[in-house]
């Protein structure tokens, strides 16, 4: 199919051999390692949005993304007899994500109390 066909997808496979002298199952440690130049990481945007905005990390392949960004899930044992504070938290978290994820919004600056 010609490249101009909108239904045609052109794939380019690139093989890269990686060594991992630093391994961790702690996302905070891995992101910090990337900040220090120890390596690269591939996580959902939510975990690195502030670093991208501040310039402490740079996206290497901005045109590439995961099929999903992982998602944020709210788990609770049951909706029956849910405590009021849990119900309030559910309403708050849903409202927080209604318009856009928090990491897509401008940072809120708070005045410090004297």
N, C-alpha and C positions, 0 to 999 in steps of 0.2 A: 504494500500500500504506500502511496506517496506520503511524504511528511506533512503536506498541507491538509490531509484528511483529518478532521477533528476527532474522528473515532479511532485514529491510529495512535498507539502509545509506543514511543520509542524508549527502549530500556538500554541502559548502559551499566554493565556489571563491572565493578572494580573490586579486586581482591587485595586486601591489605593484611599483612601478617603483623600481629600485635603481640607484644610481650607485656606481661602484667607484673612488674616488680612490686607494685603496691595493690593490695586487695583488701576490701572491707565490705561488710554488709550494712554499714552505717552511712546513709546518704549524706549526713552532715559532714562526716570525715572525708568522703569522696569529693564533695563539692569544694571543701576547703583545700584539698590536695590539688584540684584543678586550678583554684585561685592562685596557689603557690607555684604553678607551672609544672607540677609533677606528672600530669597526664591530662587526658580528656575524659569527659563523662557524657553519658546519654541518659537524661532523665526527662520527665515531663516538664513543660514550661513553668508550671507552678513552683517548682523547686529552685529555679534559676532566674526568674523574671526580674527580681531586684538586682541581681548581679549584671544582667544584660543592660538594664536601665542605667546602672551606675558605671558600666564599662569595666567592671572587675573580671567579667567573663565575656567572651565573644562567641557568637554562634559560628560554628565552622561550616555547616551545611544548611543554610537557612531555607533552601528550597526542599529539604527533606524533613519528614516528620514521622513520628510513630503513627500507626493506624488509630490509636487511641491515646489520650493523654493520661490514662490511668484512672481517672475519675476520683471523686471523693464520695465515700459512701457513709451513710448514717445508719448504724445498726442499733436495734433495741430489741429487747426480748419479746415485747407484745405491745399492741396499741390498746389493749384492754387494761383498764386500771393504771394508766400511765400517770406517774407523779406530775404534779403541776410544773415543777422545775424542768422536767424532761420535755414536757409539752412546750414550755416557753423557749427552751433551747432549740427545739425543732423549728418553731416559727421564726426565731432569730436567724438561724443558719440558712433557711430557705430564703428569707428576705435578703440576706447578705449576698446570695448568688443570683438573685432574680434578674438584675440588669446585666451584670457582667461579673466575671470572677474578680475577686479583690486585687489580684496581681495585674489586672488590666487597667486599673484605675490609678489616677494620680495619687501620690502619697499624701496623707493627711498630716499636716504639721500642727502640733499642739503647742500652745504657749505654756512655758514653764511657770509654775507658781513661785512667787518670791518667798 
